[in-house]
Amino acid sequence: MGEVAYLDSSAFVKLIKEEPESEALYRELELWPVRASSRLLRLEVARAAARVGREAARRAAAMLADVALIPLDETVLIAAERAAPTGLGSLDAIHLATAVSLDSDLGLFLAYDVALLEAAGAAGLTTRAPS
């Protein structure tokens, strides 16, 4: 198993806005010091943090510094186009394709979106939604 924990936006947002699962997610991340996500996360988090407030935006920027952001490239976009199930939204398909691209470096896929977790599990990824 790899050493990288992948966070999609449904997980990362719980780090900047207190939600019932936030504490469990913090505990899980203590076990995974190497974290990654799609470059898409920066956009999604900026939009979410702006809705929460200025302090959340500052916290998000600081926390993003601890996440390796993987560029959107042609390979990831093509994989996202082909991602199953076809009902998966575009952004979720990009997150899934990006996580899959990490191959043996990926140890854990963290998300709270049920459809995305199911698709990631079907793709052979180890998934978790700490609660």
Backbone hydrogen bonds, N-H to C=O, Kabsch-Sander energy under -0.5 kcal/mol:
donor,donor_aa,acceptor,acceptor_aa,energy
2,G,106,L,-1.3
3,E,105,D,-0.5
4,V,105,D,-2.5
5,A,34,V,-2.6
6,Y,4,V,-0.5
6,Y,108,L,-3.2
7,L,36,A,-2.2
8,D,110,L,-1.9
11,A,8,D,-1.0
12,F,8,D,-2.4
13,V,9,S,-2.4
14,K,11,A,-1.2
15,L,12,F,-2.1
16,I,12,F,-0.6
16,I,13,V,-1.1
17,K,13,V,-1.8
22,S,19,E,-1.9
25,L,21,E,-2.2
26,Y,22,S,-2.5
27,R,23,E,-2.2
28,E,24,A,-2.2
29,L,25,L,-2.5
30,E,26,Y,-1.3
31,L,27,R,-0.5
31,L,28,E,-1.5
32,W,29,L,-1.3
34,V,3,E,-0.6
35,R,33,P,-0.7
36,A,5,A,-2.5
37,S,68,A,-2.2
39,R,70,I,-2.6
41,L,38,S,-2.2
42,R,39,R,-1.1
43,L,39,R,-0.8
44,E,40,L,-2.3
45,V,41,L,-3.2
46,A,42,R,-2.1
47,R,43,L,-2.2
48,A,44,E,-2.2
49,A,45,V,-3.2
50,A,46,A,-1.9
51,R,47,R,-1.1
52,V,48,A,-1.2
53,G,49,A,-2.7
57,A,53,G,-1.8
58,R,54,R,-2.1
59,R,55,E,-2.6
60,A,56,A,-2.7
61,A,57,A,-2.1
62,A,58,R,-2.1
63,M,59,R,-2.5
64,L,60,A,-2.5
65,A,61,A,-0.9
66,D,63,M,-1.5
67,V,64,L,-1.8
68,A,35,R,-2.8
69,L,67,V,-0.6
70,I,37,S,-3.3
70,I,68,A,-0.6
73,D,71,P,-0.7
77,L,73,D,-2.5
78,I,74,E,-2.5
79,A,75,T,-2.2
80,A,76,V,-2.5
81,E,77,L,-1.9
82,R,78,I,-1.3
83,A,79,A,-0.6
83,A,80,A,-0.7
88,L,85,P,-1.8
93,A,89,G,-2.5
94,I,90,S,-1.9
95,H,91,L,-2.2
96,L,92,D,-2.7
97,A,93,A,-2.6
98,T,94,I,-2.5
99,A,95,H,-2.5
100,V,96,L,-2.6
101,S,97,A,-1.7
102,L,98,T,-0.6
102,L,99,A,-1.3
103,D,100,V,-1.7
105,D,102,L,-2.2
106,L,103,D,-1.5
107,G,4,V,-3.3
108,L,4,V,-1.8
109,F,126,T,-2.7
110,L,6,Y,-3.5
110,L,108,L,-0.6
111,A,109,F,-0.5
111,A,128,R,-1.6
114,V,112,Y,-0.7
117,L,113,D,-2.6
118,E,114,V,-2.5
119,A,115,A,-2.3
120,A,116,L,-2.7
121,G,117,L,-2.5
122,A,118,E,-2.4
123,A,119,A,-1.4
124,G,121,G,-1.6
125,L,120,A,-2.5
127,T,125,L,-0.6
128,R,109,F,-1.9
